[in-house]
Amino acid sequence: IQPLIYGVGLSPNRRASFTSMFYFGEGDVDTIRELYERKREALTMSYVPVEAIREGTADRDALVRLGQHPHSPTSRRRPVAMLPSDESGKLPVDRVGDEGASTTIPNIFRQHQRFDYVQITDIRLSNMNGAIEVKAWGKSTVELETIIQFQGEMADEVIERMEDARPEVIQHGGLLLIRAGKALPKIVVNQYLRVPQRGMRRLELNFVNGEATLINVQPARLKIGSMGGDITIKGEIGEDAEYDINTVSGDINIELADSAACSIDASCVTGTLTCDLDLVDVNRRTNWVTGTFNAPKANLRLNSISGNMTLTQADNERQVKGEREAE
């Protein structure tokens, strides 16, 4: 049930398991939140492969760095479906980037992949713990950089299970699937995507802990679901697009470009909603606002249960700088 609820999806080659808590008694949202925080570490979820992919598999991870550990399990790497155009053996001169990765936490895995054999129009990405960053650029290719980090002392048993945390990357024509590996204690999986500014049909992100940042990304359909991570969207949005952003306890931050045009329907249950946008046809309540920014072209629907929500207009100077860097 839980992988379906949070959009991870089900597969005959993967096994889902989770621990749930049910509370029967009087109380309010604060009571539930307090109970959840106390039991948070015990509420676990995993979604792991039960067998290797049989077709189109390869083991070509020339960029794996396991901290020069003598027991690195190079012979036990989980197969990942690769493309003929995959270039994981080298990083480009203009690296995708690792702005969200901590400089104080050692990298134990790093991989760069470029997808240009067939134009990617649909991307579905899931992550258990770590940062997701998606930036638009002027190229027609999609590039993915995965950085796995370990927080704490590097134990042998963690090294032995390292491959379980690595995401699966599979392409079916114009669809790119990036499936989360197993959630492991103290393992952080950071994923950085570069996508074309035009031509993206659908982008779907689902994650449990961490944060997701999107900059000038303009798919026709955007869907984001988060259990406990923050979501930030900056800059341009797709014309006539449909955006659905939902989080349970994370914050939602929207910084729209001057040229963005959309209808907005934003609500949060217990968090604080702040909207500094100059809206027309506006309706406001304490934790809910609807209105139109510039023109009702795209539809932007935002929902948060216990997180805060902020809607502002992007700083023009920073926006221009970001566009130049993307080019």
Number of C-alpha atoms within 10 A of each C-alpha: 10 15 15 10 9 17 19 23 16 13 11 8 11 14 13 19 13 13 10 11 10 5 9 5 6 7 9 8 12 11 10 13 14 11 13 15 11 10 12 12 9 13 12 12 18 18 21 20 17 11 12 13 16 8 8 12 15 13 13 16 19 13 15 18 15 21 13 8 13 8 11 17 14 13 7 11 17 20 19 20 16 20 19 10 12 16 18 20 14 13 16 12 6 6 10 22 16 16 11 17 20 13 10 8 13 17 20 20 20 20 21 22 23 20 21 15 13 15 17 23 20 21 21 18 23 26 28 28 25 22 24 24 22 22 21 23 22 14 14 17 16 21 20 22 21 21 25 25 23 20 14 11 8 15 9 13 9 16 18 15 15 24 18 19 21 21 24 20 18 18 17 10 12 16 18 20 18 19 21 24 22 23 21 19 12 14 20 25 28 26 27 23 20 24 26 22 20 17 15 22 18 20 23 19 21 25 27 22 18 21 22 26 18 20 22 24 25 26 28 21 19 22 18 22 24 28 19 19 22 23 23 17 21 21 25 22 28 24 16 15 19 20 24 16 20 23 27 19 20 24 26 25 19 19 21 23 19 15 12 19 23 25 22 21 18 23 23 25 17 16 18 17 22 16 16 10 17 12 18 14 9 14 12 11 9 13 17 19 19 19 20 22 22 16 14 17 17 22 21 21 17 22 22 26 18 20 21 23 26 17 18 16 17 18 14 12 8 11 20 13 10 17 16 11 9 17 9
